[in-house]
Amino acid sequence: LGENLILEMVAIPEGKFLMGSPEQKLESSKNERPQHEVVVSGFFMGKYPITQSLWRFVASLPQVNRELNPNPSHFKGDNRPVECVSWYDAMEFCQRLSQYTNRTYRLPTEAEWEYACRAGTTTPFHFGETIIAELANYCATETYGDGVKGEYRQETTPVDHFGIANAFGLCDMHGNVWEWCLDHWHDNYEGAPNDESAWLTDHENTRRVRRGGSWSNSPRRCRCESRVKNYPGYDYNHIGFRVVCEFPRILQ
């Protein structure tokens, strides 16, 4: 995307998984149920959340629907994730990027996000049953399960700060910044799609889904299955996003 500026994408293989969590899962929520099987087609996903340097480049491209602030983030740093971006801002980013590259970039659906985060695992975190401050950036003064307390950094960290990827090759899926998804919010999974498609409503002002937890959140919010909602115009210094790109048909 410019000199020494690369958007790294990872090929996520097709497959199926159990989305959500059962009642007996530690610190799970009613909105994560009923647990249900989802079949997912292959796609590409950003290895990291969108960084501030990538954001600035795309924000300089021709406007599609709305203006973008080239430097919205509270915690400054080229290789830190962009934050203080709304769902609408993230959508505009994807539209500009798609127009520039002639490929279709978009936000991940909620099912794609959880499938990619789990990477074949069934534990609350892709690295196991608990989370520690040496593996992720979150409010580590709180614990989950048998985890121990650690450093609460109170700010974002550069992407890949921990040098840890899941089995699919994705980094920073737990903590650092929340990540916007395409889906409109539903209070539970009753009637949810059984594939990777976005679950939408007819109401534009419906709250949107966020995944992954952030630097300011407790461990339970950083679990693979944890989900929260916010209005699409909401932006704050713990919300960012990553992008997906659909497989070209010739790769099928």
HELIX and SHEET records of a PDB file:
HELIX    1   1 LYS A   30  GLU A   32  5                                   3    
HELIX    2   2 GLN A   52  ALA A   59  1                                   8    
HELIX    3   3 TRP A   87  THR A  101  1                                  15    
HELIX    4   4 GLU A  110  ARG A  118  1                                   9    
HELIX    5   5 PRO A  219  CYS A  222  5                                   4    
HELIX    6   6 ARG A  249  LEU A  251  5                                   3    
SHEET    1   A 4 MET A   9  ILE A  12  0                                        
SHEET    2   A 4 PHE A  43  GLY A  46 -1                                        
SHEET    3   A 4 VAL A 244  GLU A 246 -1                                        
SHEET    4   A 4 TYR A 105  ARG A 106 -1                                        
SHEET    1   B 2 GLY A  15  MET A  19  0                                        
SHEET    2   B 2 HIS A  36  VAL A  40 -1                                        
SHEET    1   C 4 ARG A 227  ASN A 230  0                                        
SHEET    2   C 4 ARG A 208  ARG A 211 -1                                        
SHEET    3   C 4 TRP A 178  HIS A 184 -1                                        
SHEET    4   C 4 ILE A 239  GLY A 240  1                                        
END                                                                             
